[in-house]
Amino acid sequence: MPYIPPNNRPPIDEAVELLAKEIAEAMQAGKETSELGSRLRAAFMAVARYIRDSESGKSPVSGNKAQALAQCILDTAASYGIKGGWTGELNYAVTRLLQAVPYQLYKKGEWQEPLRYWIYAEAVGALTRTAWDLHAECADDYIGNGLCGVFIDIKDEYKRRVNTAYEAAQILKSGDCYDCTTFRTQLVPVSVNGVAGYQEVMLPPQKL
C-alpha cells in the first residue's frame, strides 16, 4: 500500500465508507452474499473508468458513490502536480474498500466473520478481472498502465498482508496441506518486542 500523506486520508476514507455501505446494503437486502465479487468489480470499474475519462480530457458526470470516490481521489492527488499521481490514492481507496464491505456485513450480523477464504477469493477475482478489463479498454499510456498496475499491485499486497496471515491461522487450526512435496515451508513461533506470532521458514528438501 502506498503511504499517502495522513491529511489525504480522511476525505478518501469518508467516500470509501459511503460506497462500502451502499454495496453492503444492496447485498444484505437481497441476501445475495455470493455477489461480493461482481459488486466489487462493478465498483472498481466505475472508479477506474471515471479516472480514465477525466485524465483523458473528457468530462465524466459524477452520478453515483463510486464516481464520487473517483473524483475524491483525483482532487486529493491534484496537489502533486504529476501525471498519474493519483495511483497512490487509488491504491489506498481500493485497499480500504476491500476491507470495508465485508466488515459492514459482519457488523450488521449478516456474516459471522469479516474474512473467510471465499471472501478473499471473490475479492482477488474482482481485482484480477478488473485489471484484465482495463487492459482491454485502455490505451497503452500512463493512464491505462497506471490503472492496471494499481489493481494488480493491490491483489499482490492483499495476498501478502492478509491472506498469508489467514493461511497461517488455518494451518495452526486444521493442519497443513503441503505434506506430499519435496519442498515446502513450516511455521515456527517467534516473539518480537513481546508480540508473539509465527514466521514461515523454508525447509531443506524432504524425503517422501
C-alpha distance (Angstrom), angle and dihedral (degrees) to the residues before:
residue distance angle dihedral
M1 . . .
P2 3.81 . .
Y3 3.77 110.7 .
I4 3.77 99.9 -128.8
P5 3.81 118.4 -171.3
P6 3.82 114.0 -74.9
N7 3.81 92.5 -121.0
N8 3.82 90.0 57.7
R9 3.78 92.8 59.6
P10 3.86 106.5 68.0
P11 3.83 97.5 63.8
I12 3.81 91.3 45.4
D13 3.80 91.5 45.9
E14 3.80 90.1 53.1
A15 3.81 93.2 49.8
V16 3.81 91.3 46.0
E17 3.80 91.3 50.7
L18 3.81 92.1 53.0
L19 3.80 92.2 49.6
A20 3.82 92.8 45.0
K21 3.80 91.1 52.2
E22 3.81 91.0 49.4
I23 3.82 91.8 51.9
A24 3.81 93.6 44.0
E25 3.80 93.0 48.4
A26 3.80 91.7 50.0
M27 3.79 90.4 51.4
Q28 3.78 93.5 44.5
A29 3.79 93.5 49.5
G30 3.78 92.5 57.9
K31 3.81 95.5 31.2
E32 3.80 85.7 -130.7
T33 3.78 99.3 141.9
S34 3.81 89.0 158.7
E35 3.81 87.7 71.9
L36 3.81 93.0 74.4
G37 3.81 95.7 105.3
S38 3.78 96.6 45.6
R39 3.80 93.5 45.1
L40 3.81 92.4 48.8
R41 3.80 90.0 47.8
A42 3.80 91.8 51.5
A43 3.82 90.5 50.7
F44 3.81 92.6 46.6
M45 3.80 91.5 50.8
A46 3.80 92.9 47.5
V47 3.80 90.7 52.9
A48 3.81 93.6 44.4
R49 3.81 95.5 46.6
Y50 3.79 91.5 49.8
I51 3.80 90.6 52.4
R52 3.81 91.4 45.6
D53 3.80 93.2 50.6
S54 3.79 93.6 44.7
E55 3.81 93.0 48.9
S56 3.82 89.9 46.5
G57 3.79 91.2 59.9
K58 3.78 97.8 -101.7
S59 3.80 123.3 127.7
P60 3.81 107.2 -123.6
V61 3.79 116.5 -166.0
S62 3.79 115.9 -125.4
G63 3.78 102.5 -135.0
N64 3.79 105.1 147.9
K65 3.79 141.5 31.5
A66 3.81 94.5 -94.9
Q67 3.79 91.1 55.1
A68 3.80 90.3 44.6
L69 3.81 88.1 55.6
A70 3.81 90.1 50.4
Q71 3.81 91.3 52.5
C72 3.80 90.0 47.9
I73 3.81 89.3 53.3
L74 3.80 91.6 51.3
D75 3.80 93.6 45.1
T76 3.79 93.0 48.3
A77 3.81 93.3 49.6
A78 3.81 95.5 42.6
S79 3.81 92.7 92.5
Y80 3.82 90.6 67.6
G81 3.79 91.0 68.6
I82 3.82 90.0 -150.0
K83 3.79 127.5 126.9
G84 3.78 106.2 -115.7
G85 3.79 91.4 13.1
W86 3.81 87.8 133.1
T87 3.82 92.8 72.6
G88 3.80 92.2 90.0
E89 3.79 93.6 50.3
L90 3.82 90.7 45.6
N91 3.80 90.6 52.2
Y92 3.79 90.9 49.5
A93 3.81 93.5 47.9
V94 3.81 95.7 49.0
T95 3.80 91.8 43.9
R96 3.80 89.0 54.7
L97 3.81 92.8 45.1
L98 3.82 91.6 53.4
Q99 3.79 88.7 60.3
A100 3.80 98.8 35.5
V101 3.82 99.6 59.2
P102 3.84 96.8 54.0
Y103 3.79 89.4 41.4
Q104 3.81 91.2 54.2
L105 3.81 90.6 53.4
Y106 3.81 91.4 44.9
K107 3.81 91.3 49.3
K108 3.81 90.7 51.3
G109 3.81 90.7 51.9
E110 3.81 93.5 -113.9
W111 3.81 92.0 117.0
Q112 3.79 126.5 37.5
E113 3.81 93.0 -144.4
P114 3.82 134.3 21.7
L115 3.81 91.3 -133.9
R116 3.77 132.0 38.2
Y117 3.78 127.4 151.7
W118 3.80 93.1 -100.0
I119 3.80 89.9 53.6
Y120 3.80 89.8 52.7
A121 3.82 92.5 46.7
E122 3.81 92.7 49.8
A123 3.80 91.1 49.5
V124 3.80 92.8 48.5
G125 3.79 90.0 48.1
A126 3.80 90.1 52.8
L127 3.82 92.4 48.7
T128 3.81 93.3 46.5
R129 3.79 96.4 46.5
T130 3.79 90.8 45.6
A131 3.80 89.2 56.5
W132 3.83 89.8 48.9
D133 3.81 92.4 49.0
L134 3.79 92.0 48.6
H135 3.80 90.8 48.5
A136 3.81 88.8 55.7
E137 3.81 95.5 43.5
C138 3.80 104.3 38.8
A139 3.77 132.5 73.9
D140 3.80 121.8 -113.0
D141 3.79 93.6 -98.3
Y142 3.79 139.7 103.6
I143 3.81 90.7 -76.4
G144 3.81 97.6 52.8
N145 3.79 94.4 38.3
G146 3.79 92.1 46.6
L147 3.79 93.9 49.6
C148 3.82 94.3 46.9
G149 3.79 91.6 44.5
V150 3.79 93.5 52.1
F151 3.81 95.3 53.2
I152 3.81 92.9 45.8
D153 3.79 90.6 47.4
I154 3.82 91.7 50.5
K155 3.81 89.8 51.0
D156 3.81 91.5 51.8
E157 3.78 93.5 46.5
Y158 3.81 92.2 46.3
K159 3.80 87.4 57.3
R160 3.81 92.7 48.3
R161 3.79 100.2 41.4
V162 3.82 102.7 34.0
N163 3.80 115.0 13.2
T164 3.80 94.5 45.8
A165 3.81 90.7 57.9
Y166 3.81 90.8 43.4
E167 3.82 91.1 51.9
A168 3.80 90.7 49.5
A169 3.80 90.6 53.2
Q170 3.81 90.8 50.1
I171 3.82 92.2 48.8
L172 3.79 90.0 52.8
K173 3.80 90.5 46.6
S174 3.81 101.7 42.9
G175 3.80 107.9 10.3
D176 3.78 133.4 -102.9
C177 3.81 124.6 -65.0
Y178 3.82 95.7 -157.6
D179 3.78 99.2 84.2
C180 3.82 102.7 115.6
T181 3.79 99.3 60.3
T182 3.79 131.2 89.4
F183 3.79 94.1 -133.4
R184 3.80 123.4 46.9
T185 3.77 145.1 129.7
Q186 3.78 133.1 -113.5
L187 3.79 133.7 -152.1
V188 3.80 116.4 -120.8
P189 3.82 125.9 -175.1
V190 3.80 117.6 -108.9
S191 3.78 136.0 174.9
V192 3.80 124.2 -151.4
N193 3.80 119.4 -175.2
G194 3.79 90.4 -21.4
V195 3.83 94.3 -49.2
A196 3.81 112.5 121.6
G197 3.78 120.2 -147.3
Y198 3.79 144.1 126.7
Q199 3.78 136.1 -89.2
E200 3.78 128.3 -158.2
V201 3.81 113.5 -122.4
M202 3.81 125.0 -164.0
L203 3.80 108.6 -126.1
P204 3.80 124.5 -147.4
P205 3.84 115.8 -108.2
Q206 3.80 110.5 -63.0
K207 3.80 126.5 -142.5
L208 3.78 110.6 -123.2
